[in-house]
Protein backbone atom coordinates (compact mmCIF):
# COMPACT_ATOMS: atom_id res chain seq x y z
CA UNK A 1 0.00 0.00 0.00
CA UNK A 2 1.29 3.47 -0.78
CA UNK A 3 2.10 5.78 2.12
CA UNK A 4 -0.64 8.45 2.30
CA UNK A 5 0.59 11.43 4.38
CA UNK A 6 -2.81 12.49 5.75
CA UNK A 7 -1.26 13.90 8.90
CA UNK A 8 1.13 16.07 6.91
CA UNK A 9 -1.72 17.35 4.77
CA UNK A 10 -3.68 18.36 7.86
CA UNK A 11 -0.62 20.04 9.34
CA UNK A 12 -0.02 21.96 6.11
CA UNK A 13 -3.68 23.03 6.05
CA UNK A 14 -3.46 24.34 9.63
CA UNK A 15 -0.27 26.23 8.80
CA UNK A 16 -1.99 27.72 5.75
CA UNK A 17 -4.95 28.87 7.86
CA UNK A 18 -2.66 30.44 10.45
CA UNK A 19 -0.77 32.29 7.75
CA UNK A 20 -3.84 33.32 5.72
CA UNK A 21 -6.48 34.38 8.26
CA UNK A 22 -4.71 35.04 11.57
CA UNK A 23 -7.10 37.94 12.20
CA UNK A 24 -10.03 35.52 12.28
CA UNK A 25 -8.58 33.47 15.14
CA UNK A 26 -7.57 36.62 16.98
CA UNK A 27 -11.14 37.92 16.71
CA UNK A 28 -12.62 34.62 17.91
CA UNK A 29 -10.17 34.53 20.80
CA UNK A 30 -10.99 38.11 21.82
CA UNK A 31 -14.76 37.53 21.71
CA UNK A 32 -14.52 34.29 23.68
CA UNK A 33 -12.28 35.88 26.29
CA UNK A 34 -14.63 38.83 26.74
CA UNK A 35 -17.69 36.58 27.06
CA UNK A 36 -16.11 34.24 29.60
CA UNK A 37 -14.50 37.03 31.63
CA UNK A 38 -17.70 39.10 31.70
CA UNK A 39 -19.90 36.20 32.74
CA UNK A 40 -17.36 35.05 35.32
CA UNK A 41 -17.25 38.52 36.86
CA UNK A 42 -21.04 38.69 36.94
CA UNK A 43 -21.27 35.32 38.69
CA UNK A 44 -18.30 35.57 41.06
CA UNK A 45 -18.43 39.22 42.14
CA UNK A 46 -21.73 39.32 44.12
CA UNK A 47 -21.86 37.55 47.50
CA UNK A 48 -22.68 33.84 47.14
CA UNK A 49 -26.03 34.27 48.89
CA UNK A 50 -27.29 36.41 45.99
CA UNK A 51 -26.81 33.72 43.35
CA UNK A 52 -27.90 30.95 45.71
CA UNK A 53 -31.24 32.75 46.09
CA UNK A 54 -31.51 33.23 42.32
CA UNK A 55 -30.65 29.59 41.56
CA UNK A 56 -33.12 28.42 44.21
CA UNK A 57 -35.93 30.52 42.72
CA UNK A 58 -35.18 29.14 39.26
CA UNK A 59 -35.24 25.59 40.61
CA UNK A 60 -38.50 26.28 42.44
CA UNK A 61 -40.20 27.69 39.35
CA UNK A 62 -39.11 25.00 36.91
CA UNK A 63 -39.13 21.87 39.07
CA UNK A 64 -40.56 22.44 42.54
CA UNK A 65 -39.57 22.35 46.18
CA UNK A 66 -37.42 19.22 45.93
CA UNK A 67 -34.93 20.73 43.50
CA UNK A 68 -35.05 24.06 45.34
CA UNK A 69 -34.00 22.36 48.59
CA UNK A 70 -31.23 20.49 46.78
CA UNK A 71 -30.01 23.75 45.23
CA UNK A 72 -29.71 25.46 48.60
CA UNK A 73 -27.87 22.55 50.22
CA UNK A 74 -25.60 21.88 47.22
CA UNK A 75 -24.39 25.45 46.79
CA UNK A 76 -24.00 25.98 50.54
CA UNK A 77 -21.76 22.91 50.51
CA UNK A 78 -19.76 24.42 47.65
CA UNK A 79 -19.32 27.59 49.69
CA UNK A 80 -18.21 25.59 52.73
CA UNK A 81 -15.60 23.83 50.58
CA UNK A 82 -14.27 27.28 49.57
CA UNK A 83 -14.80 26.49 45.90
CA UNK A 84 -17.45 29.09 45.09
CA UNK A 85 -15.29 31.21 42.78
CA UNK A 86 -13.99 28.14 40.94
CA UNK A 87 -17.54 26.82 40.55
CA UNK A 88 -18.72 30.11 39.08
CA UNK A 89 -15.74 30.14 36.69
CA UNK A 90 -16.72 26.67 35.55
CA UNK A 91 -20.37 27.66 35.22
CA UNK A 92 -19.40 30.65 33.06
CA UNK A 93 -17.27 28.47 30.78
CA UNK A 94 -20.04 25.86 30.47
CA UNK A 95 -22.77 28.44 29.76
CA UNK A 96 -20.76 30.21 27.06
CA UNK A 97 -19.81 26.94 25.37
CA UNK A 98 -23.34 25.48 25.67
CA UNK A 99 -25.04 28.59 24.26
CA UNK A 100 -22.70 28.73 21.25
CA UNK A 101 -22.96 24.96 20.67
CA UNK A 102 -26.76 25.20 20.84
CA UNK A 103 -26.81 28.18 18.48
CA UNK A 104 -24.82 26.10 15.99
CA UNK A 105 -26.38 22.68 16.55
CA UNK A 106 -30.10 23.45 16.63
CA UNK A 107 -30.24 25.30 13.27
CA UNK A 108 -28.17 22.54 11.65
CA UNK A 109 -30.59 19.97 13.08
CA UNK A 110 -33.57 21.91 11.70
CA UNK A 111 -31.98 22.12 8.23
CA UNK A 112 -31.04 18.43 8.30
CA UNK A 113 -34.62 17.50 9.21
CA UNK A 114 -35.96 19.48 6.25
CA UNK A 115 -33.27 18.45 3.74
CA UNK A 116 -32.50 14.77 3.26
CA UNK A 117 -29.25 15.42 1.35
CA UNK A 118 -27.88 17.59 4.16
CA UNK A 119 -28.84 14.91 6.69
CA UNK A 120 -26.87 12.31 4.74
CA UNK A 121 -23.82 14.59 4.74
CA UNK A 122 -24.10 15.62 8.39
CA UNK A 123 -24.60 12.14 9.85
CA UNK A 124 -21.06 10.75 9.24
CA UNK A 125 -19.57 14.05 10.44
CA UNK A 126 -21.48 13.73 13.71
CA UNK A 127 -20.43 10.09 14.02
CA UNK A 128 -16.80 11.15 13.67
CA UNK A 129 -17.17 13.95 16.20
CA UNK A 130 -18.80 11.66 18.78
CA UNK A 131 -16.25 8.86 18.42
CA UNK A 132 -13.16 11.08 18.35
CA UNK A 133 -11.26 10.93 21.67
CA UNK A 134 -11.65 14.01 23.82
CA UNK A 135 -7.97 14.92 23.83
CA UNK A 136 -7.88 15.05 20.02
CA UNK A 137 -10.01 18.21 20.19
CA UNK A 138 -7.22 19.90 22.13
CA UNK A 139 -4.67 19.70 19.31
CA UNK A 140 -6.28 22.13 16.81
CA UNK A 141 -7.54 24.30 19.68
CA UNK A 142 -4.00 24.79 20.98
CA UNK A 143 -2.61 25.38 17.48
CA UNK A 144 -5.18 28.06 16.68
CA UNK A 145 -5.64 29.76 20.07
CA UNK A 146 -2.62 28.92 22.23
CA UNK A 147 -3.04 28.01 25.90
CA UNK A 148 -5.70 29.36 28.25
CA UNK A 149 -9.46 29.53 28.58
CA UNK A 150 -10.21 30.16 24.88
CA UNK A 151 -8.94 26.82 23.51
CA UNK A 152 -10.82 25.11 26.35
CA UNK A 153 -14.06 26.83 25.31
CA UNK A 154 -13.50 26.05 21.62
CA UNK A 155 -12.77 22.38 22.30
CA UNK A 156 -15.84 22.20 24.53
CA UNK A 157 -18.05 23.72 21.82
CA UNK A 158 -16.88 21.23 19.20
CA UNK A 159 -17.30 18.32 21.60
CA UNK A 160 -20.84 19.34 22.63
CA UNK A 161 -22.43 20.11 19.23
CA UNK A 162 -23.47 16.58 18.04
CA UNK A 163 -26.33 15.81 20.48
CA UNK A 164 -27.94 19.17 19.76
CA UNK A 165 -27.97 18.41 16.03
CA UNK A 166 -29.13 14.80 16.36
CA UNK A 167 -31.97 15.32 18.83
CA UNK A 168 -33.26 18.42 17.05
CA UNK A 169 -33.43 16.55 13.76
CA UNK A 170 -35.01 13.54 15.46
CA UNK A 171 -37.65 15.64 17.21
CA UNK A 172 -38.75 17.41 14.02
CA UNK A 173 -38.83 14.18 12.01
CA UNK A 174 -41.01 12.53 14.67
CA UNK A 175 -43.73 15.19 14.40
CA UNK A 176 -46.90 13.52 13.13
CA UNK A 177 -47.04 13.89 9.36
CA UNK A 178 -50.83 14.26 9.46
CA UNK A 179 -50.51 17.35 11.65
CA UNK A 180 -48.10 18.92 9.16
CA UNK A 181 -50.39 18.03 6.25
CA UNK A 182 -53.35 19.58 8.09
CA UNK A 183 -51.37 22.80 8.52
CA UNK A 184 -50.59 22.74 4.78
CA UNK A 185 -54.28 22.23 4.03
CA UNK A 186 -55.17 25.33 6.05
CA UNK A 187 -52.77 27.38 3.93
CA UNK A 188 -49.85 27.71 6.36
CA UNK A 189 -46.49 28.57 4.82
CA UNK A 190 -43.40 26.39 5.50
CA UNK A 191 -41.99 28.95 7.92
CA UNK A 192 -45.26 29.08 9.83
CA UNK A 193 -45.43 25.30 10.01
CA UNK A 194 -41.91 25.17 11.40
CA UNK A 195 -42.51 27.88 14.03
CA UNK A 196 -46.05 27.02 15.07
CA UNK A 197 -46.29 23.26 14.55
CA UNK A 198 -43.01 21.41 14.28
CA UNK A 199 -40.86 23.28 16.82
CA UNK A 200 -43.49 23.28 19.60
CA UNK A 201 -44.18 19.56 19.12
CA UNK A 202 -40.45 18.77 18.91
CA UNK A 203 -39.61 20.87 21.99
CA UNK A 204 -39.13 17.91 24.40
CA UNK A 205 -36.59 16.31 22.07
CA UNK A 206 -34.85 19.65 21.41
CA UNK A 207 -34.59 20.36 25.14
CA UNK A 208 -33.19 16.86 25.67
CA UNK A 209 -30.52 17.72 23.11
CA UNK A 210 -29.72 21.00 24.87
CA UNK A 211 -29.53 19.11 28.15
CA UNK A 212 -26.97 16.73 26.65
CA UNK A 213 -25.04 19.67 25.19
CA UNK A 214 -24.69 21.14 28.69
CA UNK A 215 -23.70 17.80 30.21
CA UNK A 216 -21.02 17.20 27.57
CA UNK A 217 -19.75 20.75 28.05
CA UNK A 218 -19.47 20.13 31.78
CA UNK A 219 -17.68 16.85 31.18
CA UNK A 220 -14.94 18.82 29.37
CA UNK A 221 -14.18 20.89 32.47
CA UNK A 222 -11.16 18.85 33.51
CA UNK A 223 -9.87 18.75 29.93
CA UNK A 224 -10.14 22.54 29.73
CA UNK A 225 -8.18 22.70 32.97
CA UNK A 226 -5.31 20.95 31.22
CA UNK A 227 -5.13 23.90 28.82
CA UNK A 228 -4.92 26.46 31.59
CA UNK A 229 -8.61 27.35 31.97
CA UNK A 230 -9.57 28.41 35.47
CA UNK A 231 -12.29 26.74 37.49
CA UNK A 232 -12.94 23.30 38.94
CA UNK A 233 -10.98 21.68 36.12
CA UNK A 234 -7.85 23.50 37.27
CA UNK A 235 -8.53 22.31 40.84
CA UNK A 236 -8.78 18.68 39.72
CA UNK A 237 -5.72 18.91 37.45
CA UNK A 238 -3.68 20.48 40.23
CA UNK A 239 -4.79 17.76 42.63
CA UNK A 240 -3.79 15.04 40.17
CA UNK A 241 -0.34 16.52 39.54
CA UNK A 242 0.27 16.95 43.29
CA UNK A 243 -1.39 13.66 44.32
CA UNK A 244 -3.70 15.64 46.60
CA UNK A 245 -6.59 13.25 47.20
CA UNK A 246 -8.59 15.62 49.41
CA UNK A 247 -8.50 18.53 46.96
CA UNK A 248 -9.28 16.25 44.04
CA UNK A 249 -12.30 14.76 45.84
CA UNK A 250 -13.67 18.19 46.75
CA UNK A 251 -13.22 19.52 43.21
CA UNK A 252 -14.87 16.44 41.73
CA UNK A 253 -17.76 16.70 44.20
CA UNK A 254 -18.35 20.33 43.23
CA UNK A 255 -18.48 19.30 39.56
CA UNK A 256 -21.06 16.61 40.38
CA UNK A 257 -23.23 19.00 42.40
CA UNK A 258 -23.20 21.58 39.61
CA UNK A 259 -23.92 18.91 37.00
CA UNK A 260 -26.99 17.62 38.87
CA UNK A 261 -28.38 21.15 39.22
CA UNK A 262 -27.91 21.97 35.52
CA UNK A 263 -29.28 18.59 34.44
CA UNK A 264 -32.49 18.85 36.49
CA UNK A 265 -33.16 22.46 35.51
CA UNK A 266 -32.64 21.98 31.76
CA UNK A 267 -34.52 18.66 31.72
CA UNK A 268 -37.54 20.36 33.28
CA UNK A 269 -37.92 22.77 30.37
CA UNK A 270 -38.89 19.90 28.05
CA UNK A 271 -42.01 19.25 30.14
CA UNK A 272 -44.65 21.28 31.91
CA UNK A 273 -43.04 23.15 34.76
CA UNK A 274 -44.75 24.56 37.87
CA UNK A 275 -44.37 28.02 36.33
CA UNK A 276 -46.07 27.00 33.07
CA UNK A 277 -48.90 25.31 34.98
CA UNK A 278 -49.40 28.45 37.08
CA UNK A 279 -49.51 30.67 33.97
CA UNK A 280 -51.93 28.27 32.27
CA UNK A 281 -54.24 28.28 35.32
CA UNK A 282 -54.10 32.09 35.51
CA UNK A 283 -54.99 32.32 31.84
CA UNK A 284 -58.03 30.12 32.40
CA UNK A 285 -59.15 32.34 35.28
CA UNK A 286 -58.78 35.54 33.25
CA UNK A 287 -62.32 36.91 32.54
CA UNK A 288 -63.28 37.23 28.89
CA UNK A 289 -64.25 40.66 27.51
CA UNK A 290 -67.62 41.67 28.89
CA UNK A 291 -67.90 38.73 31.32
CA UNK A 292 -66.33 37.08 34.34
CA UNK A 293 -64.26 33.96 34.77
CA UNK A 294 -66.87 32.33 36.98
CA UNK A 295 -70.01 33.48 35.14
CA UNK A 296 -69.53 33.80 31.40
CA UNK A 297 -71.57 36.46 29.64
CA UNK A 298 -74.97 35.21 28.58
CA UNK A 299 -76.88 36.21 25.55
CA UNK A 300 -79.07 39.27 26.08
CA UNK A 301 -81.73 38.04 23.62
CA UNK A 302 -85.14 37.59 25.25
CA UNK A 303 -86.30 34.07 25.78
CA UNK A 304 -88.88 32.92 23.29
CA UNK A 305 -92.30 32.19 24.65
CA UNK A 306 -93.48 28.64 24.25
CA UNK A 307 -95.82 28.08 21.33
NORTA-V754521 format. One record per pair of residues at least 6 apart in sequence whose ideal C-beta (glycine too) atoms are under 7 Angstrom apart, sorted by the first residue. I is the first residue (numbers start at 0). GAP is how many residues later the second one is. D is the distance in whole Angstrom. If there is no record, write none. Layout:
# NORTA-V754521
I|GAP|D + I|GAP|D
This chain:
# NORTA-V754521
13|126|7 + 13|129|5 + 24|119|5 + 24|120|6 + 28|116|5 + 28|121|5 + 31|118|5 + 31|121|5 + 32|116|7 + 32|117|6 + 34|61|5 + 35|56|6 + 35|57|6 + 35|60|5 + 35|113|5 + 35|117|6 + 38|53|4 + 38|56|6 + 38|57|6 + 39|48|6 + 39|49|5 + 39|52|4 + 42|8|6 + 42|45|4 + 42|48|6 + 42|49|6 + 43|41|5 + 43|44|4 + 43|45|7 + 47|31|5 + 47|36|5 + 51|20|7 + 51|23|5 + 54|16|5 + 54|20|6 + 55|12|5 + 55|15|5 + 55|16|5 + 57|207|6 + 58|8|4 + 58|9|5 + 58|12|4 + 58|206|6 + 59|8|4 + 60|212|7 + 60|213|6 + 60|214|4 + 61|203|6 + 61|206|4 + 61|207|7 + 61|211|4 + 61|213|6 + 62|201|6 + 62|202|7 + 62|205|5 + 62|210|7 + 63|210|6 + 66|197|5 + 70|190|6 + 73|183|4 + 73|187|6 + 76|180|7 + 77|6|6 + 77|9|5 + 77|176|5 + 77|179|6 + 80|169|5 + 80|173|6 + 82|149|7 + 82|152|7 + 82|167|6 + 82|168|7 + 82|171|5 + 85|145|5 + 85|146|5 + 85|149|6 + 86|145|6 + 86|167|5 + 86|171|6 + 88|141|5 + 88|142|4 + 89|131|5 + 89|141|4 + 89|142|5 + 89|143|7 + 89|168|7 + 90|167|6 + 92|56|7 + 92|59|7 + 92|60|6 + 92|131|6 + 92|136|6 + 92|138|6 + 93|120|7 + 93|123|5 + 93|124|5 + 95|57|6 + 96|56|5 + 96|59|4 + 96|60|5 + 96|63|6 + 96|120|5 + 97|62|7 + 97|115|5 + 97|116|5 + 97|119|5 + 99|57|5 + 100|56|5 + 100|59|4 + 100|60|5 + 100|63|6 + 100|112|5 + 100|116|7 + 101|62|6 + 101|108|5 + 101|111|6 + 103|57|6 + 104|56|5 + 104|59|3 + 104|60|5 + 104|63|7 + 104|108|7 + 105|58|6 + 105|62|5 + 105|100|7 + 107|14|7 + 107|57|5 + 108|55|6 + 108|56|4 + 108|59|3 + 108|60|4 + 109|58|6 + 109|62|6 + 110|7|6 + 111|6|5 + 111|7|4 + 111|10|5 + 111|53|7 + 111|57|5 + 112|56|4 + 112|59|4 + 112|60|5 + 118|50|7 + 121|43|7 + 125|36|5 + 125|39|6 + 125|40|6 + 128|29|7 + 128|32|7 + 128|33|5 + 129|32|5 + 133|25|7 + 133|86|7 + 133|89|6 + 134|88|7 + 136|18|4 + 136|21|5 + 136|22|6 + 137|13|7 + 137|17|6 + 137|85|7 + 137|89|6 + 140|10|4 + 140|13|5 + 140|14|4 + 141|9|5 + 141|85|7 + 144|6|4 + 144|9|6 + 146|80|6 + 146|81|5 + 147|79|7 + 147|80|5 + 147|81|7 + 148|80|4 + 148|81|7 + 150|76|5 + 151|72|3 + 151|75|5 + 151|77|4 + 154|65|7 + 154|68|7 + 154|69|7 + 155|61|5 + 155|64|4 + 155|68|6 + 158|57|6 + 158|61|6 + 159|53|5 + 159|56|4 + 159|57|5 + 162|46|5 + 162|49|4 + 162|50|6 + 162|53|7 + 163|45|5 + 163|46|6 + 163|49|5 + 165|43|7 + 166|38|5 + 166|39|7 + 166|41|5 + 166|42|3 + 166|45|7 + 167|38|5 + 167|41|5 + 169|35|6 + 170|31|3 + 170|34|3 + 170|35|5 + 171|26|5 + 171|30|5 + 173|31|7 + 174|22|7 + 174|23|5 + 174|26|5 + 174|27|6 + 178|18|6 + 179|13|6 + 179|17|6 + 179|18|7 + 182|10|5 + 182|14|5 + 202|67|6 + 203|66|4 + 203|67|7 + 206|59|7 + 206|62|5 + 206|63|3 + 207|62|6 + 209|56|6 + 210|52|6 + 210|55|4 + 210|56|5 + 213|48|5 + 213|52|6 + 214|44|7 + 214|48|6 + 217|37|7 + 217|40|7 + 217|41|5 + 217|44|7 + 220|10|6 + 220|11|6 + 220|12|4 + 220|34|6 + 221|11|5 + 221|14|5 + 221|15|7 + 223|9|5 + 224|6|7 + 224|8|3 + 224|9|4 + 224|11|6 + 224|12|4 + 225|11|6 + 231|19|5 + 231|22|5 + 231|23|5 + 234|12|6 + 234|16|4 + 235|12|6 + 235|15|4 + 235|16|6 + 238|8|4 + 238|9|3 + 238|12|6 + 239|8|6 + 284|8|5 + 285|7|7 + 286|6|5 + 287|8|7 + 289|7|5 + 290|6|3
